Amino acid sequence: MKTTEERKQHWEKMYQTRSPNEVSWYQTHPEASLKLIEKACPNKSLALIDVGGGASVLIDHLIHVGFTHLSVLDISAQALQYAKDRLQDKSPQVQWYVADILTFKPPHQFDMWHDRAVFHFLTTADERHQYVEILKNSINDQAHVIIATFGIGGPEKCSDLAIKQHDKTTIMEELGNKFTLLETFDEYHLTPKNIQQKFSYFHCIFNRGALL
Ligand SMILES: C[S@@+](CC[C@H](N)C(=O)[O-])C[C@H]1O[C@@H](n2cnc3c(N)ncnc32)[C@H](O)[C@@H]1O
């Protein structure tokens, strides 16, 4: 299991040496995430967090369609700086957190949790357990959770790091029975170098009172 410092060093170096639109996970229009979020959250004042949002333009689109209670968390300060610089005077509309998700202490609870391509970096059972405990402490009852990981048969590494692929069975085993899967689908992402990567999206709802 890596330390927070080791993780941070990796990601700061990554964003200091690569521009945001040349990284393999770059999307100009995060269509799948946007569709899921808008369907799950017709109320635009709900509290949404993009976990490991990095320099993603998802936040720009969410501001554009009218969401008013937005947070982005990332372990890399440099990644968030790219997003803040791009958003300019819209940047103060967002709460920015430079933090390791595995040690995050939420300032309040969220109604929507979005994570594209962070959970799959958790390659040990302990890390995944820690993530799920923090997730459960960070969200309201009936919150929506969207997690996208590399799917089975997809890439085995991202950003030179080993990853763990997921399907609906493994993801639901990790999340546990307080989560109900509402929808899952695969997306074939094209990297800036035109390489196809299989992502699997999982949209769940949280029920704090579900019996063990
Ligand atoms: C593959 S990128 C995906 C970025 C963004 N979600 C997207 O879809 O464009 C993974 C992101 O997660 C961040 N990250 C990795 N491990 C993290 C952790 N333990 N806590 C918080 N952020 C993390 C990285 O800095 C990076 O920005």
The ligand as a Gaussian input file, in Angstrom:
#p B3LYP/6-31G(d) Opt

LIG

0 1
 C       -6.761000       9.060000     -14.484000
 S       -6.948000      10.635000     -13.759000
 C       -8.680000      11.000000     -14.022000
 C       -8.987000      12.475000     -13.887000
 C      -10.468000      12.826000     -14.085000
 N      -11.326000      12.133000     -13.149000
 C      -10.916000      12.553000     -15.491000
 O      -11.739000      11.656000     -15.700000
 O      -10.441000      13.252000     -16.385000
 C       -6.913000      10.248000     -12.034000
 C       -6.965000      11.478000     -11.154000
 O       -7.105000      11.081000      -9.799000
 C       -6.180000      11.777000      -8.998000
 N       -5.887000      10.844000      -7.885000
 C       -5.210000       9.678000      -7.952000
 N       -5.180000       9.088000      -6.755000
 C       -5.858000       9.899000      -5.905000
 C       -6.171000       9.836000      -4.526000
 N       -5.760000       8.805000      -3.783000
 N       -6.879000      10.830000      -3.984000
 C       -7.291000      11.885000      -4.745000
 N       -7.015000      12.009000      -6.045000
 C       -6.315000      11.020000      -6.627000
 C       -5.010000      12.102000      -9.902000
 O       -4.277000      13.217000      -9.484000
 C       -5.729000      12.346000     -11.223000
 O       -6.105000      13.683000     -11.380000

